[in-house]
């Protein structure tokens, strides 16, 4: 993970059991890969993993500016088979409890 960076957490609703269906899990892994490619090309950040459970999925992204991260990945999100419900943008380090946080519906 990049140090002292902003973060974007993408949140998805899953069906099936608590970890979603197999196609949803596959789509979340594929989406994380495509997001990583987009961020690499833009030079705006990185994907730092994802989590599945409790009928949700999350993908974690870090970079120098949360707004720029979201802007860089929007084209990928528009064509994804599994689309996030919302993005949580943290304008500061994840350890900074006082940083500005915005929730964006997608």
C-alpha positions in Angstrom: 0.0 0.0 0.0 1.2 3.5 -0.7 1.9 5.6 2.4 -0.1 8.7 3.5 -2.5 8.3 0.6 -6.2 8.8 0.0 -8.5 5.8 -0.4 -11.6 4.7 -2.3 -13.6 1.7 -1.0 -16.0 0.3 -3.6 -19.0 -1.5 -2.1 -21.1 -4.1 -3.9 -24.2 -6.0 -2.9 -24.0 -9.8 -3.5 -26.7 -12.4 -3.9 -26.5 -16.1 -3.0 -24.8 -17.1 0.3 -22.8 -14.6 2.3 -20.0 -14.7 -0.2 -22.2 -14.2 -3.3 -22.6 -16.6 -6.3 -19.6 -18.0 -8.1 -20.2 -15.7 -11.1 -20.3 -12.7 -8.8 -17.0 -13.7 -7.1 -15.4 -14.2 -10.5 -16.7 -10.8 -11.6 -15.3 -9.1 -8.5 -11.8 -10.6 -9.1 -12.0 -9.6 -12.8 -13.1 -6.1 -11.9 -10.3 -5.7 -9.4 -7.8 -6.7 -12.2 -9.4 -4.2 -14.7 -9.3 -1.4 -12.1 -5.7 -2.1 -11.4 -4.9 -1.9 -15.1 -6.7 1.4 -15.4 -4.9 2.9 -12.4 -1.6 1.7 -13.7 -2.2 3.3 -17.1 -3.4 6.6 -15.4 -0.6 6.5 -12.9 -3.1 7.5 -10.2 -2.9 4.8 -7.7 -3.3 1.1 -7.0 -5.7 -1.7 -6.0 -4.9 -3.0 -2.6 -7.2 -6.0 -2.5 -10.8 -6.9 -1.9 -13.0 -8.6 0.6 -16.1 -10.8 0.3 -18.6 -11.6 3.0 -21.9 -10.9 4.6 -23.5 -10.5 1.2 -21.2 -7.7 0.2 -17.9 -7.2 -1.6 -15.4 -4.4 -1.3 -12.5 -3.4 -3.4 -9.8 -1.1 -1.9 -8.0 1.5 -3.9 -5.3 3.9 -2.8 -3.7 6.9 -4.4 -2.7 10.6 -4.1 -6.3 11.9 -4.4 -9.6 10.1 -3.8 -11.4 12.2 -6.4 -8.9 11.4 -9.1 -9.0 7.7 -8.2 -12.8 7.6 -8.7 -12.5 9.6 -12.0 -9.8 7.2 -13.3 -11.9 4.1 -12.7 -15.3 5.4 -13.8 -14.9 4.1 -17.4 -14.1 0.6 -16.1 -17.1 0.7 -13.7 -19.5 1.7 -16.5 -18.7 -1.5 -18.5 -18.4 -3.9 -15.5 -20.8 -6.8 -15.2 -20.7 -6.4 -11.4 -21.2 -2.7 -10.5 -20.7 -1.1 -7.1 -23.6 0.4 -5.2 -21.4 3.1 -3.7 -17.9 4.4 -3.3 -16.5 5.7 0.0 -13.9 8.4 -0.7 -11.4 9.1 2.1 -9.5 12.4 1.6 -6.6 11.5 3.9 -4.7 8.6 5.3 -6.8 5.6 6.4 -5.5 6.0 9.9 -6.6 9.7 10.0 -10.0 9.5 11.8 -10.5 13.3 11.2 -10.1 13.2 7.4 -13.0 14.2 5.1 -15.1 11.2 4.0 -17.7 11.3 1.2 -20.1 8.5 0.2 -21.0 8.6 -3.5 -23.9 6.5 -4.9 -22.9 4.8 -8.2 
